[in-house]
Amino acid sequence: MPLRSDWSARSCSLARGLDVLGDPWGSLVLREVFFGNGRYDSIKKRLEVADNVLSKRLASFVEAGILAQRPYKDGNRTRQEYVLTPKGEDTLPVLNAIIIWAEKHMDAPDEVSHMRVIHTGCGKPTSSADTCTQCGARLTAANTSWHSLKRSDGPVSLAVAPDNAKAAPEDVKEIQA
């Protein structure tokens, strides 16, 4: 279910990576899941995105093994929420790099439209996507927080892949439209 031209077979690693991670809506979907917001209706509300756009992005991430679906009860109804897989957790440095680059090079529309990458081990912001510039620790989803001033008063710990999301991609449930 390609969203545009298929670059998955290109000889360039950057082109192949962009085939999966190069869409702005997709990056925002991943942001929401890292923030622990993996339920379809909640993602849709937060992003103010059309159903067809969100469904396609979620389906492509499930197909790529970046997200998995996990059942949850909504009253008497069982629904699916989206959770990171270990492969999805590995997208963290990419998103961190975008956040850090934007904070350094782009003006925010107002004072609360900033986001910081925080290493929770030392509690300090970092200017590196994969290593804390304060203490040198490697950044992972388990030891990194994001502080979106618009979203919360303090840093928010990031979601990590649950044990049941570690199934092989072929074992992951397909999205039910």
N, C-alpha and C positions, 0 to 999 in steps of 0.2 A: 504494500500500500504506500508507494512513494508519494511524497508531498510535492516533488519536483523532479528534475532529472536525477537518475540513479548514478551516484558517484561511488558506489560501494566497490567497484572493481578497478578503480583508478590506481595507477602505480604510486601516487602521492599519498602518504599517510595523512597529511592535512586534509586533502579532499575526501578521503574515506571517513575521517573523523567528523568533518562537517556534514557529511551525508546523514549522520545520526544526530549530531549536536548543534548543527549550524542554523537552527530556526529560532527566532526570538520567542515565539509562543512556547516552544519546547523548553527553552531555558527557564522561562517563567513557571512552567508546570513543575520542572525539577526544583526550582526555588520553593514552591509551595510544599512539595513532598518532603524536602529537607527540613522545612519548618514544622513538619508533623501534620500537615494539612493534606491528607490523602484521599478524602472523600469527594466524589465527583461533584456533588452539588456545592460543597464548600469551596472547591477549587474554582468552579464556574463563577460563583458569587464574588470571590476575592479578585479574580482576574477580569471579570466582566467580559467573558469570552463566549462566542457562539458555540452551541452544542456541537455542530459539525467540526469546528476547529479543534475543540478540546478532545472530542472522541478520536479524531485522527491522530493527535499528538500522543494521547495515552496508548492507543493501539500500537503506534510505531515504537514506543518505548517498551511495551510488553513484548512485542515481536523481537526487538533487539536485545531483550534480556536485561534491560536497565531497571524496569519496574516489574513487580509481580502483583497479583491480586490476592487479597486476603479477605475472607468472609467476616462480616460482623452483623449483629442483630440490630435492626431498626424497628422496634416494636415486635410485631409477630413476623416481620419480613426479614429475610436474610439478604444482605446487599454485599457489594464488593468495595473494598477500599484499596488504594494503590500504595505500595510500600517499595522502598528501595531494595535492590538486590546488591550483592557485593560489587557487581559490575556497575551498578548505579551509584554506589558510594564512591567509586573511583572517578566519578565526574566532578567531585568536590573541588579539586584544584582548578579545573576549568572555570567553574562558577566563581570561585574565589578570585581568580585572575581578572575576570570581567568586572567584578565589584571593585577590586583595588584599582584597576585601570580607570574605571569611570570616576571613582572618587578623586583620583589624581588629576585627570585631564578634562573632566566635564563639569560644568557649573550645575549645581542643583537648583531647582526652581524656588526652593525656600529652605529655611534652616532645619526643618524636620525631615527633609528628603535625602537623608544620608544613611549609609549602611556601612558598618565596620565588620571586619573579620577579626574575631577574638580567639586567642588560644586560651582555653579554660584552665589549663594547667598552671599558667602564671597570671592569668587574668588580664593580659595586655593585648592591645590591638597589634596586628602584624601588617607589614607591607609586602609580604611574600605569600604566594598562593599555596605553597606546600610545606613551608617551614616557618616556625615562629621566629621573627626577627629579633625578639627580645631574649629568648632563652635557647633557641636552636632546636627545639623539639619538632619532630615531623607532625604535620597537621593531618588529622583524620576526622571523620564525621563524629567519632566518639569523643574527641577532645577539642572540638571547635564549636564556637557559638557565632551567630550573626546578631548584630545589634542594628536593627532597622528602627531608627528614631520614630518613624511614622507608625510602626507596628507595636512597639512595646517600650516601657520605661528602661528596661535592661536587656542584656544579651539573652538570646533564646538558644538553648542547646539544640543541636541538630539531630534529626532522626538518623538511625542506623538500620541496616538490614536486619529484620528479625530472622531467627533460625529457620523458620518455615519458608522464607523467601530465598533460601540458598539452593533451591531445587534447580535442576538443569533447565535451560530455557524451554525445552520441549515438554517439560512437566508443568509449565506455567499455564494457567487457564487463559483462554482467549477472552477478549472483552465481549460482553453481550450488549449489543446496541440498544 
